[in-house]
Every structure is written in structure tokens, then in C-alpha cells.
Amino acid sequence: MKVAINVILLLVGALFIFSGLIKLNDPVGTQIKLEEYFDVFADDFREKIFVDGNLKESKDTAVSSFFESLKPFALSFAILMSALEVIWGFSLLIRYRPKLTLWSLFLLIVFFTGLTFYSWHYNKVTDCGCFGDAIKLKPFESFLKDVVLLFLIGFLLLQHKKIVPNTQKWALWSNIAVSLFSFGLGFYAAYYLPIIDFLPYKVGNHLPSLMKPKEPLRFENRYIYTNLKTGKDETFTEKEFSELWDKKLSDTTTYKYKDFKQTLLNPEAQAKIGADFRYIDADTTEMNKMFVGKKLLIIVPDIRKTNLEAFKKVSALLKNLKGTDIMPIGLSSDKAQMEILCHEYQLPMEHHAMDSKILKAMIRTNPGIMLLENGTVRKKWSYLQVPEKI
């Protein structure tokens, strides 16, 4: 039993530390995921009025308003939650106040299990963000992982009397050090960009290459027909459909077409950067100019929340670009507001509109700067690191 307890302690503690560190490396990514959850919950709890099956009116309720009110604090929640994962995981490893630590982890995993069950059962949030963008889990995989952790932590709680607490002073001081490190890492990554970039737009990546599949995509087609004699649905592969069409499927008195499903057989070959990476206000030809020569992208994911003070430094940087072979391009989700911003802060650059989700994936600060050279990401800066010259 002692060996089992030690092994489970190690597994649970290490997993929480890993999970927390991954999210602390990119707390803005966790913030985006939390905002997605808040939006979904708020929408689900709104009072909806339907007429003839169509939504006519949607009214806020006390619960939906509550979830909306949480969105401004999503980044703080992201850092706090991720830091606690690391702190409690470390406390468990060194057996510092094990009973309190186990109860804390148990309540946390109950919360996570509820979220992942909701994501899986209702198919609302297709990626829980448990391990950030480093490891993508499907909703059911996330839920299953949390159920296993719930069982393991529950087992440790039942056996907590057999876990000898570490009462030495170094345990307390090391726990304090880990706490300071965790919160420090979270705030640093939130304002100075992730230390390790797991997104497709990281430094060194050639963006045009990532917009193409690694290999030809292969699909499996299935045709679903209802057998009118039995009332049951029957599924046929592409080959079966071709062979049986003349024999029986074309007989409308016996079979009725119901549905067609196409399954991707090699999803790992899909393009890392999807078709939504495009200008909203211009065509593909204009977009492709971004990948020719040196381009300095001034990225503003949300003008309403952007750090305006940073544009004074951006203005000085753009003036220093004159006479160089670097062309600045502004990217925002609101071209009209970007036009006002460019005029107010004297930002001499062309600018285009892109989807805000893409802009947030390109860079995690608002604003942020990215240097491209023939489509390859050479450098990224947060708004606190705007260089004077390039």
C-alpha cells in the first residue's frame, strides 16, 4: 500500500505541476479559454423566446449577467488557477500539509471535471485548454483524464493518515519560493509573451508552409439511408454505395436517403494555419504580399482594450523604418478604429482587418509586434518591449 501511495503522490503532483506550468507559460491563452466558457455559460442561462422554432428575443438573467461580469477578471483567474496547480502539486510532492493540499486538489479537480463533462456532453467548448496549446485533448479525453485524477486524489484522501507530513522549515520556505515563482512566471508571460511559444506563429516558423497540408488529406465517405421496410438506418461506405445503388438503394419505395458523413482519416496532416488566416478587407493576392520581403506587423487584437501608451513608441519605431527595406503593416479586428488610431498617433502604415481570434493567436499582447522575412517569423515583441530600431 505504501508503494502505491508514493507512486500516486508522484503522478498526481507531477501532473498538476506540469499542467500549471504549461498554462502559466501562456496565461493569455488560458484567459481566452475562460472567456469562451463564460460566454457559453452566459448564453445558456439567458432567457430565450422562440417563435415558430426561430429565436426572436434573448434576455439576460441574473446568472447570465454574473458570468458576463467575470470576463474582465479572466486573466487574473487564469494566473491564480494555474499557479495554484503548481503550488499544490509541489506541496503534494514534498508532503507539505498533505491533508489540506489533497482537499484543495480534490475540490479543484471536481471543478475541472464539471467543466470537462459540460464540454463533452453538450459539445460547447471543444478544447478545454487543460494543457494549453502544447497538448490538445478532445472533450471526452479531458473528461476521462479528470475522472481518473478524481479517483486517484480520492484514494489519497482515504489514505491520508498514512502520509507523513513534512514539518521541516525548508518545506515551508520552498513552498513560498514556488509560489513566488509561479505567480511571477504567470505575470511575466502575460505581459512579455510566453517563454515557450506553442502556437503556429512562433519565431522560426514559415507561415505559408503551415497554411498547406503536410500531405494530401484522405477522407472516408459514408452514406446513410433509412430502410423503409424495417424503419432502421443503414450506413454504406463509398464502395458499398457504388455496388448497391443499382441493386437496391435507387429503389425509393424501399430506401430513403438520410445523411452523408465524411471523416478525415489523417487529421494530423491538416494545415496548422487555417483558411481563416486572411484579410477580411482584401483578396488573397493582397494578403500574399505580406510574405514577400520584410514586413513589420503591428498587431492589435482588440482596440478597445489595447495599451494606447505603447503607440507612442510604435510611432517612433515606424519613423526610424524610413529608408530601410522593412514595410510596416497594421492588423486589427476593426479597420475603422485602426484608421483613427493611426491618425491620432501618427502611424504611417497600411492596415488591414483580420479575425480577432487569429490576431490573438499570432501574438499574446495587445498590441504586439511581429517581424516577418519572406513569410518566416524572425522576431516578436510585446508592447512593453517595443524596440527603437530594427
C-alpha positions in Angstrom: 0.0 0.0 0.0 2.8 2.4 0.9 4.4 1.9 -2.6 1.0 2.6 -4.2 0.6 5.8 -2.2 4.0 7.0 -3.1 3.5 6.3 -6.8 0.2 8.0 -6.9 1.5 11.0 -5.0 4.3 11.3 -7.5 1.9 11.0 -10.5 -0.7 13.4 -9.2 1.8 16.0 -8.0 3.8 15.9 -11.2 0.8 16.1 -13.4 -0.6 19.2 -11.6 2.8 20.9 -11.8 3.1 20.2 -15.5 -0.4 21.3 -16.2 0.0 24.5 -14.2 3.4 25.4 -15.7 2.1 24.9 -19.3 -0.8 27.3 -18.6 1.4 29.8 -16.7 3.7 29.9 -19.8 0.7 31.3 -21.7 -1.9 32.7 -19.3 -3.5 34.8 -22.0 -4.3 31.6 -23.8 -6.0 30.3 -20.6 -7.7 33.7 -20.3 -9.2 33.3 -23.8 -10.4 29.8 -22.9 -12.0 31.0 -19.7 -13.7 33.9 -21.6 -15.1 31.3 -24.0 -16.5 29.3 -21.1 -18.1 32.5 -19.6 -19.7 33.3 -23.0 -21.1 29.8 -23.3 -22.5 29.8 -19.7 -23.9 33.3 -20.1 -25.7 32.3 -23.3 -27.0 29.1 -21.9 -28.6 30.9 -18.9 -30.2 33.7 -21.0 -34.0 33.6 -21.3 -34.8 32.8 -24.9 -38.1 33.4 -26.7 -38.7 31.3 -29.8 -41.4 31.8 -32.4 -42.0 29.1 -35.0 -38.7 27.5 -34.0 -36.7 30.7 -34.5 -35.0 32.7 -31.8 -36.9 36.0 -31.6 -35.6 37.5 -28.4 -32.9 36.8 -25.8 -32.9 38.4 -22.3 -30.2 38.5 -19.7 -30.9 36.8 -16.4 -29.1 37.3 -13.1 -27.0 34.1 -13.8 -26.1 35.1 -17.3 -25.1 38.6 -16.1 -23.0 37.1 -13.4 -20.9 35.1 -16.0 -20.6 38.2 -18.2 -19.3 40.1 -15.2 -16.5 37.5 -14.7 -14.9 38.2 -18.2 -12.8 41.2 -17.2 -11.2 39.1 -14.5 -10.4 36.1 -16.7 -6.6 36.8 -16.8 -6.4 37.1 -13.0 -8.4 33.8 -12.7 -6.1 32.2 -15.3 -2.9 33.1 -13.4 -4.4 32.3 -10.0 -5.8 28.9 -11.0 -2.6 27.8 -12.9 -0.4 29.0 -10.0 -2.4 27.0 -7.5 -2.0 23.9 -9.6 1.8 24.2 -9.4 1.8 25.2 -5.7 -0.5 22.4 -4.6 1.2 19.9 -6.9 4.6 20.8 -5.4 3.2 20.7 -1.8 1.9 17.2 -2.5 5.3 16.0 -3.8 7.1 17.2 -0.7 4.2 16.2 1.6 3.7 19.7 3.0 0.4 19.8 4.8 -0.8 16.8 2.8 -4.4 16.7 4.1 -5.1 20.4 3.3 -3.3 20.0 0.0 -5.3 16.9 -1.0 -8.6 18.6 -0.2 -7.6 21.6 -2.2 -6.7 19.4 -5.2 -9.9 17.4 -4.8 -12.1 20.5 -4.9 -10.1 21.8 -7.9 -10.5 18.6 -9.8 -14.2 18.4 -9.0 -14.5 21.9 -10.6 -12.4 20.8 -13.6 -14.4 17.6 -14.0 -17.6 19.6 -14.1 -16.2 21.8 -16.8 -14.9 19.0 -19.0 -18.1 17.0 -18.6 -20.1 20.0 -19.7 -17.7 20.5 -22.7 -18.0 16.8 -23.7 -21.7 16.2 -23.0 -23.0 19.4 -24.6 -20.2 19.9 -27.2 -19.9 23.5 -26.2 -16.1 24.1 -25.8 -14.2 21.6 -28.0 -10.9 22.2 -26.3 -10.7 22.6 -22.5 -7.2 24.1 -22.5 -6.1 21.7 -19.8 -2.6 21.7 -21.2 -2.7 25.0 -23.1 -1.7 24.8 -26.7 1.1 22.3 -26.0 -1.2 19.2 -25.9 -4.6 19.3 -27.4 -7.2 16.9 -25.9 -10.6 16.1 -27.2 -13.5 16.9 -24.8 -14.0 13.2 -23.8 -10.3 12.7 -23.3 -10.2 15.7 -21.0 -13.2 14.4 -19.0 -11.7 10.9 -18.7 -8.4 12.4 -17.5 -10.2 14.4 -14.8 -12.2 11.3 -13.7 -9.0 9.3 -13.3 -7.5 12.2 -11.3 -10.6 12.4 -9.2 -10.3 8.7 -8.4 -6.6 8.9 -7.5 -7.0 12.0 -5.3 -10.0 10.4 -3.6 -7.8 7.3 -2.9 -5.1 9.5 -1.4 -7.6 11.3 0.8 -8.8 8.0 2.2 -5.2 7.1 2.9 -4.1 10.5 4.1 -3.3 9.2 7.6 -0.5 7.0 6.1 1.1 10.1 4.5 3.6 11.5 7.0 3.6 15.4 6.9 6.8 17.2 6.2 7.2 19.7 9.1 10.7 20.8 8.3 11.3 24.5 7.8 12.7 24.0 4.3 9.3 22.7 3.2 7.6 26.0 4.1 10.3 28.2 2.5 10.4 26.1 -0.6 6.7 26.3 -0.9 6.9 30.1 -0.6 9.6 30.2 -3.3 7.5 28.1 -5.6 4.5 30.4 -5.0 6.5 33.5 -5.9 8.0 31.7 -9.0 4.6 30.6 -10.2 2.9 34.0 -9.9 6.0 35.7 -11.3 6.0 33.4 -14.3 2.3 34.0 -15.0 2.5 37.8 -14.9 5.8 37.8 -16.9 4.3 35.7 -19.7 1.1 37.7 -19.7 2.9 41.0 -20.4 6.2 39.9 -22.0 4.9 37.0 -24.2 5.2 33.2 -23.5 8.6 31.9 -22.8 7.9 28.9 -25.0 5.6 29.6 -27.9 3.5 26.5 -28.9 1.4 28.3 -31.5 2.0 28.1 -35.3 3.1 31.7 -35.3 6.2 31.2 -33.2 9.7 32.5 -34.1 11.3 30.4 -36.9 8.1 29.2 -38.5 7.4 29.8 -42.2 3.8 30.8 -42.3 3.0 30.0 -45.9 4.2 26.4 -45.4 1.9 26.0 -42.4 -1.1 27.1 -44.5 -0.8 23.9 -46.6 -1.4 20.3 -45.5 1.6 18.1 -44.8 0.3 15.5 -47.2 -2.9 15.0 -49.3 -5.9 14.7 -47.0 -7.7 11.4 -47.1 -11.4 11.1 -46.4 -13.8 8.2 -45.7 -17.3 8.8 -47.1 -20.4 7.1 -45.6 -23.9 7.3 -46.9 -26.8 6.8 -44.5 -30.2 5.5 -45.8 -33.4 4.6 -44.0 -34.7 1.2 -44.8 -38.4 1.9 -45.2 -39.4 -1.7 -44.5 -37.6 -2.0 -41.2 -37.5 1.6 -40.2 -33.8 1.3 -39.3 -30.9 3.4 -40.7 -28.2 1.6 -42.7 -24.7 3.0 -43.3 -22.8 2.3 -46.5 -19.2 3.0 -47.5 -18.3 4.6 -50.8 -17.6 1.2 -52.3 -20.8 -0.4 -50.9 -22.8 2.6 -52.1 -21.5 2.2 -55.7 -22.1 -1.6 -55.7 -25.6 -1.4 -54.2 -27.0 1.7 -55.9 -28.4 -0.1 -58.9 -29.3 -3.2 -56.9 -31.4 -1.6 -54.2 -30.5 1.9 -53.0 -32.1 3.5 -56.0 -35.4 2.0 -55.1 -37.3 4.9 -53.4 -40.0 2.5 -52.2 -37.5 0.7 -50.1 -34.7 3.1 -49.2 -34.8 6.8 -48.4 -31.6 9.0 -48.3 -31.0 10.4 -44.8 -27.5 11.8 -44.4 -23.9 11.9 -45.7 -20.9 11.9 -43.4 -17.3 12.5 -44.3 -14.5 11.5 -41.9 -10.9 12.8 -42.2 -8.6 9.8 -41.9 -5.3 11.7 -41.4 -6.2 14.8 -39.3 -2.5 15.2 -38.3 -1.8 16.2 -41.9 -4.1 19.3 -41.8 -2.6 22.7 -42.2 -1.5 24.2 -38.9 -2.8 27.6 -40.0 -6.4 27.5 -41.3 -8.2 29.3 -44.1 -9.4 32.0 -41.6 -5.9 33.4 -41.7 -6.7 36.1 -44.2 -7.5 39.8 -44.7 -11.2 40.5 -44.2 -11.0 43.7 -46.3 -8.7 42.5 -49.2 -8.2 39.5 -51.5 -5.7 36.7 -51.4 -3.3 38.5 -53.8 -3.0 41.4 -51.4 -2.6 39.0 -48.5 0.3 37.2 -50.1 2.3 40.4 -50.3 2.7 40.0 -46.5 5.0 37.1 -47.3 7.3 38.9 -49.7 10.4 40.8 -48.3 10.5 42.1 -44.7 7.2 43.1 -43.1 6.8 44.5 -39.6 3.3 43.6 -38.4 1.7 45.9 -35.8 -0.9 43.6 -34.3 -3.9 45.0 -32.4 -6.3 42.1 -31.4 -8.8 44.4 -29.6 -8.5 48.1 -30.0 -11.0 48.7 -27.1 -8.5 47.0 -24.6 -5.2 47.9 -26.2 -2.4 49.7 -24.4 -2.6 53.2 -26.0 0.6 54.4 -24.4 2.6 51.8 -26.4 1.7 53.5 -29.7 3.9 56.5 -28.9 6.9 54.1 -29.0 5.4 52.4 -32.1 5.2 55.7 -33.8 8.9 56.4 -33.1 9.8 53.0 -34.4 7.9 53.5 -37.7 9.7 56.8 -38.3 13.0 55.0 -37.9 12.0 52.5 -40.5 12.1 55.1 -43.2 14.9 54.4 -45.7 15.0 50.7 -44.7 13.7 47.7 -46.6 11.1 46.9 -43.8 7.5 47.7 -44.6 5.1 48.1 -41.7 1.5 46.7 -41.8 -1.2 47.2 -39.2 -3.5 44.3 -38.4 -6.6 44.8 -36.3 -10.2 43.4 -36.0 -11.7 46.9 -36.6 -10.2 48.7 -39.6 -12.2 51.9 -39.0 -10.9 52.2 -35.4 -7.4 51.4 -36.6 -7.7 54.3 -39.0 -8.4 56.6 -36.2 -5.6 55.2 -34.1 -3.1 55.6 -37.0 -4.2 59.2 -37.4 -4.0 60.1 -33.7 -0.6 58.5 -33.0 0.9 59.2 -36.4 1.4 55.6 -37.6 2.4 55.8 -41.2 1.4 52.3 -42.4 -1.2 50.5 -44.4 -3.5 48.4 -42.3 -6.0 45.6 -42.8 -8.7 43.8 -40.9 -8.4 40.2 -39.6 -10.4 38.0 -37.3 -9.6 38.8 -33.7 -9.1 35.1 -32.8 -6.3 34.9 -35.4 -4.7 38.1 -34.1 -4.7 36.8 -30.5 -3.1 33.6 -31.7 -0.4 35.5 -33.6 0.7 37.4 -30.6 -0.5 37.3 -27.0 -0.1 41.0 -26.1 -2.3 43.9 -27.2 -0.7 45.5 -29.1 2.2 43.2 -30.2 4.8 43.4 -33.0 6.0 40.6 -35.3 8.8 40.8 -37.9 8.4 38.6 -41.0 11.0 37.9 -43.6 9.7 36.2 -46.7 6.9 34.7 -44.6 9.2 33.4 -41.8 8.7 34.8 -38.3 12.0 36.4 -37.2 11.1 38.2 -34.0 8.2 39.1 -31.8 7.8 41.9 -29.2 5.2 42.7 -26.6 4.1 46.3 -26.2 6.4 46.6 -23.2 9.4 45.7 -25.4 8.9 48.0 -28.5 12.4 48.5 -29.9 13.7 51.8 -31.1 15.2 50.4 -34.2 15.2 47.1 -36.1 
